[in-house]
Amino acid sequence: NNSVKNIKGFIGYKAGMMSACVKDKTPDSMTKEKRIVIPVTILECPTMKIFSVRFYKNGKVVKDVLAENLDKEIRKKIKVPKVKKTKIDDVKDYDDVKVIFYSQVKKTGLKKTPDLSEIDLKGNAEEKIKWVKENLNKEISVLDVFEKGQLVDLRGLTKGKGLQGPVKRFGITLKAHKSEKGVRRPGSLGPWHPARVTFRAPQSGQLGMFTRVIYNNKIINMGKGNFHGIKNFGDVKTDYIVVRGSIQGPAKRQLIITSPLRETKKQKKKDFEFIELR
């Protein structure tokens, strides 16, 4: 189904890390044609369905049309607005369309409340509407959206670390061991005048739970669930993708996997033939 490739992103859940044994096929690589072991992260990606369609005019939302026949559970789990039955064809004045998808996360056994995300489609407004009508009540699989070997960006929250001091939070140097009033704190909070502490003075506070994007991660492998007993996660029961390298957030964190925003030649030319996970 080539039309599914029109989606620019997908909702996934971080399961955990493993080592992948691969054959390096990268041209001019020092380990070309050799078996190497690389770190990978497994992301479970249950199927998604359309929740609603958003119509935009001059960058503002003009209409939100709910999909009909939503899963029964979704009405129990999230507040679905009681809107007047507007059909997609009724909306006339718009210049862009985006879609709100929800993940069918109950299939994974992680939790029951689906995650919603507004994801754009490729093409102009007419092509987007055509795509929406074709896929309204279909389950969309990550295996149809991305392909093995392509680059993806990953957006999501990092691990929350709570209140941390300035040494861990900003990497300031520890003071000499004979310092007065503490070693793990700044020597000065600022000058006498201006007589206030600026926000640039390194002080303790919240660390982690930051929104971050990791660019250009290669998909090493994809498939249907067959992993058991991943630490802090459990079993992967639905579709999954295996991405090279590490990804922000703890196990079970929801992430948005998107088409690459700015591919680099260095990452794009890398080519690995998947052999096994360890």
N, C-alpha and C positions, 0 to 999 in steps of 0.2 A: 504493500500500500504506500505509494510514493507521496500521496497527498498529506500523509501524517507528518512528513518531514517539514511541513510548513510551520510547525510550532517552534518557537525560539527557546523554550525552556521546559524543564520538567522538575517535579518535586521528588526528592529522594531522602533517605534516612541513613545516616552514617552507622555502619555495623561495627567496623573495626579494621585493624591492619593485619596483613600477612606478608609473607615473602613470596614473590612469583619467580619461578624459574623460566627464563625466556631465551630465545635464540636471537642474538643481535643481528638485524639485517640492515642497520644504518650504513649508508655509503660513507666511506672514508673513516669509519669508526675504528678505534684501536682494538676493539674486541669483535670485529666483524666475523660473522659465521661461528662465533663461539657461544656457549651457554653461559649466561650470567644470571645473577640473582638480584632482583630489584625490589624495593619496598613498594607495596601497593595498599590501597584502601578499598574496602568493599562497601558499596552503597546499595541498600535495598530500595527498589523503586516500584511500589505497587502501582497498579493501573490508575489512571486519572479519568475523570469525567467532567463534562462542562457543567458549571453551576449557573453562570449567567453570562450574558453578552453585554458589553458596555459600548455605547455609542458616544463618540467625541465630536465636538465642533469647536474649532479654534482653541484646542487644548483643554477644553472643559467638558465634563461629563454632562451629556444632555439626556441620556436615557439608559436605564439598566433593565434588561429584559431577562427574567428568570427562565431557566430551562424547564420544560415540562417533564413530568415523570422523574423527579429526583428520587434518589434512594430514600426509602421510608425512614431509615435510621438518621438521615441527615437532618430531618426536621426535628428529631428528638435532641440531637447533639448541638446544633447551632440554631440561633434565631434566624429563621427564614422570613424575610419581610412579607407581609400580606399585601401584595401589590395587585392592582387591577390587571386583568389578563391582557397584557399587550403582546401582540405577536411581533416577531422579528420584521415581518414585511410591513407592519404599520408605521415603523420609524422611517421618516423620509429625509429629514434635514440633518445630515452628519457628514463628516469628512474622514473619520477614522474609526476603527473598530478594534477593541481588545476583548479578551475572553478571560473570565475568572474560572479557574479549574479547581476541583477538589480531589484530594488523594483518597483512594479507597483503602485507608490505612487499617481498617478492621481485618483485612485479609492477612496482615502481617502478624497479628497478635501483639503488636507493640502497645497500641491504645485504640480507643474507639472513636475519638473526636477527629474528624478529618481536618487536614490543613488546607486552607484556601490560598490561592495566589493568582494575581492578575498577570497573565503572560500574553505577550504580543504574538502576532502571526506574521508570516512573510506575505508580501504581495500588497496590492492596493485594496481599497475598501470593498470593492465588488468581489474580488477573489476571496477576501477574508469571510464575507457573508456566505459565499458559496460553500466554503470549507466548513463553516459552522453548521450549516444546514445538513451537510453530508454526515457530520460526526456528532450530531446532537446527543443521541443516547448511547453512543458507542463507548466502550472502554478503550482508552488509548494506552498502548504499551510503550515503555521506554525503548524496547528493542526495535520499534518502528521509527522512533524519532531520531535516535543517534545511531552511528555505526561504529564498528570496531576499528580502532586505529585513528579515529578523529580526535581533535582537541576540543576540550570543553572548559568553561569557566565555572567556578563554584562559589556561590554567594551564601553567606550564613553568619551565625553568631559564633564567636570564639567561646572557649570555656570560661565560665564566670569564676573569678578568684576572690571576690569579695573585697574587703578593705585591706590594702597592702601599704607598706611603708615606702618612703621615697627611694630607697636603695633598689628594691625589687621593681618599683613602678617606673622609675626614670633612669635607673642604672647609674646613680651618682656614686662616687667613690667613697668607701668607708674612710672615716677620719682616723687619725693616729690613735693608738690605744690609750694614750694619757689625756685625751681630749676631755674638756669639761662638758657636762650636760649632754652626754650621749655621743655615740660613735656613728649610729645609723641615721643621722639627720643632717640637714644642710648646715654649713658653717654660718650662713647669714640668710635672713629672709628678705634682704633688700636694703637699699640705702636709707639714710635718715629722712631725706626728702626725695621724692614724694612720700609723705608719711602714711603709707599704707602698703599692704602686701599685694603684689601683682599676682595675677593668675599664673605667671611664668615661674614663680618660685616653686621648686619641687616639693610637694607636700604629700602626705598620705591620703588615700582615697580609693575609690572603686577601681579595680583592675579586672579586665576581662569582660565578657558579654558585649564585645564590640562587633559591629557589623564589618565584615571583611570579605574581600573577593580574592580568590586564588585563580590566577590566569593560566591558561594553556596547559592543562593536565591531559595527558594522553589516556584514552580508553584502551586498556590492555586486553580486556575480555568482557563478554556479556553473556547472559544466559538466564535460565529459569532456576529457581531456588534449589540448592542442594548442599548448603553449609549447615553444620550442626554445632551447637554449643559454643558460639562465639562469646568471649568473656563480656559481661555487662550488657549483652544484647540478646543472646538466645539463638534461635534458628532463623535462617533466611528462607522464607516460604514462597516468596513471589519473585518477580524479575529482579535481576541485580546487574550492576555494572562494576567492573574492577578498574580503578583509576590509578595511575602511577603516582607515587609520592604520598605525602601526608595532607590531611585536610583539617580545617579548623573545627573546633567543637568536640564535645564528648560523644560517646556512643549514644545512639537514638536521636541525635540532633537532626532536625529537618533542615535540608539545604535545597537551594534552587540550582539545578544544573542547567547552564545556558550555552548556546552556541558561542564560539569564541568572539570576543570583542575586538581583539587585535592579535591575530596569529603572528608568531615569530618564525622565521625560517628555521632557526636552530631547533625549535621544538617540533615543527611540522615535519622535518625530514627524518626524525627518529622513527625507526621501524623495528618493532619487536614481534617475534612469532611466539605466541603463548605456548608453554609446554605444561606446566603444572603449578599449583599453589602449595605452599608448605606451611 
